[in-house]
């Protein structure tokens, strides 16, 4: 019993129902952040399922239960199977072969604002793909943690009228980085450094990001704009030689995972966290490793290098200096939210996909 309790505390619990087949479910990271998002707290974590048995299995239901500090359940959300055919699938999960592990999409990150969440429990039901034999329920538990206070008062690294082209909301691609995929694992990735990241672009008064032929970098309003340090710190890594053509060589990622972002600047902050500014313009980086920088200091210009589809600035905060680290939530001081003709201060500074904000120069 003590061993079982220890496993549950670590966020890992095995359960067997009716057969000798064991399965595993795990919450990643082991202590997820509870992000103070603008629409309410966000619990952005991954669910890893591994088939430790000898039969092909598939996920038939998933539930996420939130508990308060007393351990009392205050919210439960679930998705059960895929309904009655021909319903739209909600659990688009391929069969899991024996020994195979895969991330399951977490469909319930956003929590009501009035819930005092302390911990989360995930329960997954797996059923034999051949429908022969009993289903198995497995669960995992984790405690939330709050982001460091210093991470919630940064300076947005792009000034002016800025559109968050993609952030890390429910369906954002940054949130769906599949580091359980064998190809991704082969490059040395084992976590999601992009979990709380942003793709930022400058837009004009009409909300346009391009003036003219979009195939030309210089027609994008963001291209060549100054990129500034979001907080004081020390530069620990730069790349300045990649062309602004959106091309990349995946073979380089294993030894230099930050090349996912092409030209980049990595800054270590006093709180031990790291900022990375990516897709920078070739030759625009004005700092070198070892340089001290101040908040708001220009360090480069917006470009179109690395795994980029068009000129924009990628920003993320991490607990380490590379893409092999884990993402950390961030928020920004002094922002004004723009919604048509409406302007309103953004006191918490939390932004996400689709937001248009004005950042002071």
Secondary structure, DSSP 8 states (H G I E B T S, - for coil): -HHHHHHHHTTB-----SSS--EEEEEESSS-BEEEETTEEEE--EEEEEE-SSS-EEEEEEEEEEE-TTS-EEEEEEEETT-STT---S-----B-TT-EEEE-----B--TT----EEEEEEEEEETTS-S--EEEEEEEE-B---GGGGSB--SS-EEEEEEE-SSTT-GGGG--TTSHHHHHTT--S-TTTT-EEEEE--TTS-SBSS-TTSGGGBTTTT-EEE-SS-EEEEEEE----SSS---GGGTTT-GGGGGSSEEEEE-TTS-EEEEESB-TT-----TT-EE-TT-EEEEBB--SS-SSSBEEEEEESSSSTTS-EE---BTT-EEEETTEEEE-TT----TT-EEEE--
